[in-house]
Amino acid sequence: MSYATIQSAVSTILQKATGFDSANVVIGHYRPLASKKESVSITPGAISGRRSQGNRTVTTDWVVNIQYFVKATDHNNVEDVYSTIVAGRQKLIDVVDQYPTLDGTAGVVIARLEAADEPDWLQQGRSYIWVQNMRCVVRETVLITGGEYA
């Protein structure tokens, strides 16, 4: 398995949340910020653990950064987008809880949103964007084949 496979599986389950789809849940870029009120960008995080059990079994804890963005215009303030922020963030948390193996992704033992940074505001032209980075930890266990084990 690879990090790219894990990242893609996280993207797929996040798109199961109401109001999120392939237009506003993206991997490795921020283009939806220009046109979408809410968006999620998925970017690589740390490898928080990697260990071997037995001869050929390796467990890796991948960290996937889920950056959640909510856009407001210059005449809006946090109160105007507060309900969107609260509801959207909860939907993302809930969908990860509902698919702890990333909908049966091979090798995934458990995925969980483990932490979130303090939110912040970004400015894009006359718009303001609320952003929060959530860390999703995905534990994967695989049997190593090939190489010396072929």
C-alpha positions in Angstrom: 0.0 0.0 0.0 1.1 3.6 -0.4 0.4 7.0 1.2 -1.3 8.0 -2.1 -3.8 5.1 -1.7 -4.6 6.1 1.9 -5.0 9.8 0.9 -7.4 8.8 -1.9 -9.4 6.6 0.4 -9.8 9.5 2.9 -10.9 11.8 0.1 -13.5 9.2 -1.0 -15.1 8.9 2.4 -15.1 12.6 3.0 -17.1 13.0 -0.2 -19.9 10.8 1.4 -20.6 13.7 3.8 -23.6 15.8 2.8 -22.5 18.9 0.9 -19.1 17.5 0.0 -18.2 16.0 -3.3 -15.4 15.9 -5.9 -15.9 19.6 -6.6 -15.0 20.7 -3.1 -12.9 17.8 -1.6 -9.5 17.9 -3.4 -6.1 16.4 -3.0 -3.0 18.6 -3.0 -4.4 21.9 -4.3 -6.6 24.8 -3.2 -8.5 25.7 -6.4 -12.0 25.3 -4.8 -11.2 28.3 -2.5 -11.8 30.6 -5.5 -15.4 29.5 -6.1 -16.8 27.3 -3.2 -18.2 28.4 0.1 -16.9 25.3 1.8 -13.9 23.1 0.7 -11.5 20.5 1.9 -7.9 20.2 0.8 -6.1 17.0 1.7 -2.3 17.2 2.0 0.4 14.8 3.3 1.2 14.8 7.0 3.7 13.0 9.1 4.4 9.3 9.4 3.8 9.1 13.1 4.8 5.5 13.5 6.2 2.5 11.6 7.0 -0.8 13.2 7.5 -4.4 12.3 5.7 -7.4 13.8 7.1 -10.8 13.1 9.0 -11.5 9.9 7.1 -9.6 7.2 4.3 -7.6 8.8 4.7 -3.8 8.9 2.3 -1.4 10.6 2.4 2.3 9.5 0.5 5.2 11.1 -0.1 7.7 8.2 -1.2 11.3 9.0 -3.5 12.9 6.5 -4.0 16.6 6.9 -7.6 17.6 6.2 -7.8 21.4 5.8 -11.4 22.6 6.1 -12.1 26.0 4.6 -15.3 28.2 4.9 -15.4 31.4 2.9 -17.1 34.6 4.0 -17.3 37.9 2.1 -15.9 41.2 3.4 -19.3 42.2 4.8 -19.7 39.0 6.7 -18.2 38.1 10.0 -17.8 34.9 11.9 -21.3 35.0 13.1 -22.6 34.8 9.5 -20.6 31.6 8.8 -20.6 30.1 12.3 -23.4 27.6 11.6 -21.7 26.5 8.4 -18.4 26.0 10.2 -20.0 24.0 13.1 -22.2 21.8 10.8 -19.5 21.2 8.2 -16.8 20.3 10.7 -19.1 17.9 12.5 -20.1 16.2 9.2 -16.4 15.6 8.4 -15.8 14.1 11.9 -18.9 12.0 11.7 -18.1 10.5 8.3 -14.6 9.4 9.4 -16.2 7.8 12.5 -18.7 6.0 10.2 -16.0 4.6 8.0 -13.1 3.6 10.4 -11.5 1.3 7.8 -12.0 3.9 5.0 -14.8 1.9 3.6 -12.9 -1.4 3.6 -9.6 -0.1 2.1 -7.2 -3.1 2.1 -4.8 -3.0 5.1 -6.5 -0.2 7.0 -7.0 -1.2 10.6 -8.5 2.1 11.8 -8.8 5.7 10.7 -9.6 8.5 13.2 -9.5 12.2 13.4 -7.1 12.6 16.2 -6.6 16.3 16.6 -7.2 19.7 15.1 -5.2 22.9 15.2 -6.6 26.2 16.4 -8.6 27.7 13.5 -7.4 30.8 11.7 -8.7 33.4 9.2 -7.0 33.9 5.8 -7.7 36.8 3.5 -8.2 36.4 -0.2 -8.9 39.7 -2.0 -12.1 41.0 -0.4 -13.0 37.6 1.0 -12.1 36.0 4.3 -11.6 32.3 4.7 -11.9 30.4 8.0 -9.5 27.4 8.1 -8.9 24.6 10.4 -6.4 21.7 9.9 -7.6 18.4 11.2 -5.2 15.4 11.6 -6.5 12.1 10.5 -4.4 9.2 11.6 -4.7 6.0 9.5 -3.2 2.8 10.8 -2.3 0.3 8.1 -0.9 -3.2 8.5 0.5 -5.0 5.4 2.3 -8.2 4.7 5.6 -7.4 2.8 6.1 -9.4 -0.3 8.6 -9.2 -3.1 12.3 -8.4 -2.7 13.9 -10.8 -0.2 10.4 -12.3 0.4 9.7 -13.3 -3.2 
